[in-house]
C-alpha cells in the first residue's frame, strides 16, 4: 500500500512536469486533493519518504506547485519553515495574480504557524 501511494505522488510530479501545467490551471480544488493525499501519507506513515521525494524533486524543479505545497505543509506540520517552499509557493501565485489561491494558501499556512510575511499578505484580503 505504501508503494502505491508514493507512486501516486511520483505520478503527480511527473504529470505536472510533462504536461507543463500552467499556474492558470490550478484551482483551490487541486490543493484540496493534495490535502487528501497528504492525509493518506500520514495514515500509511510514509511522511519521511514523502519529504525525501519532494526534496529531491525540488532540487531539479524548483517551481513545482505539487512539490512546493506538499513540502510546505509537511514543514508547517512540524512547526517550522525549513526552506523557502512556503514563500516560493505564495510568490508564484502572487506574481500571477491568483488571489483566491493566495488567500487559500495563507489561511492554510496560518493554521500551522504565525508568520509575519504570511500574515501581512493575508491581511491584504477583505
C-alpha positions in Angstrom: 0.0 0.0 0.0 2.8 2.5 0.8 4.4 1.9 -2.5 1.2 2.6 -4.3 0.7 5.9 -2.5 4.3 7.0 -3.2 3.9 6.0 -6.8 0.8 8.3 -6.9 3.0 11.2 -5.7 5.7 10.5 -8.3 3.0 10.2 -10.9 1.6 13.6 -10.0 5.0 15.2 -10.1 5.8 13.6 -13.5 2.4 14.7 -14.8 3.0 18.2 -13.7 6.4 18.2 -15.4 5.4 16.6 -18.7 2.1 18.5 -19.2 3.8 21.7 -18.1 0.7 22.6 -16.1 0.4 26.4 -16.0 -0.4 28.5 -13.0 -3.7 29.4 -14.5 -4.8 25.8 -14.5 -4.5 25.5 -10.7 -7.6 25.8 -8.5 -8.3 25.5 -4.9 -9.8 22.1 -5.6 -6.3 21.0 -6.7 -4.9 21.9 -3.2 -7.8 20.2 -1.5 -7.0 17.0 -3.5 -3.4 17.3 -2.4 -4.6 17.6 1.2 -6.4 14.3 0.9 -3.2 12.8 -0.5 -1.3 14.2 2.5 -3.8 12.5 4.8 -3.1 9.2 3.0 0.7 9.8 3.6 0.1 10.2 7.3 -2.3 7.3 7.5 0.1 4.9 5.9 3.1 6.6 7.7 5.2 7.5 4.7 5.9 11.1 5.7 9.7 10.7 5.6 9.6 9.1 2.2 7.3 11.9 1.0 9.8 14.5 2.3 12.6 12.8 0.6 10.8 12.6 -2.7 9.6 16.2 -2.7 13.0 17.5 -1.5 14.9 15.7 -4.3 12.3 16.7 -6.9 12.6 20.4 -5.9 16.3 20.3 -6.4 15.6 20.0 -10.1 12.2 21.5 -10.4 12.2 24.5 -8.1 8.8 25.8 -9.2 6.8 22.5 -8.9 3.5 23.5 -7.3 2.8 20.0 -6.2 6.2 19.5 -4.5 6.2 23.0 -3.0 2.8 22.6 -1.5 3.4 19.1 -0.1 6.8 20.2 1.3 5.3 23.3 2.8 2.6 21.5 4.6 4.9 18.8 6.0 7.3 21.5 7.2 4.5 23.5 8.8 3.0 20.5 10.5 6.4 20.1 12.1 6.2 23.7 13.3 9.0 25.1 11.2 9.8 26.6 7.8 13.0 24.8 6.9 13.4 26.3 3.5 11.6 28.8 1.3 8.9 26.4 -0.1 6.1 28.3 1.7 7.3 31.7 0.4 8.1 30.4 -3.0 4.7 29.0 -3.5 3.0 32.2 -2.3 5.2 34.2 -4.6 4.4 32.1 -7.6 0.7 32.7 -7.2 1.0 36.3 -6.1 3.1 37.1 -9.2 0.4 35.5 -11.3 -2.4 37.4 -9.6 -4.2 34.3 -8.5 -5.5 36.0 -5.4 -8.1 33.4 -4.5 -5.4 30.8 -4.3 -3.1 33.1 -2.4 -5.8 33.7 0.2 -6.5 30.0 0.5 -2.8 29.2 1.0 -2.4 32.0 3.6 -5.3 30.7 5.6 -4.0 27.1 5.4 -0.4 28.1 6.4 -1.6 30.4 9.2 -3.4 27.4 10.7 0.0 26.0 11.5 2.3 28.9 12.2 2.2 32.6 12.9 4.5 34.2 10.3 4.8 37.9 9.7 5.2 37.6 5.9 2.2 35.3 5.5 0.1 37.3 7.9 0.9 40.6 6.1 0.0 39.0 2.8 -3.2 37.6 4.2 -4.3 41.0 5.7 -4.4 42.4 2.2 -7.7 40.5 1.7 -11.0 41.9 2.9 
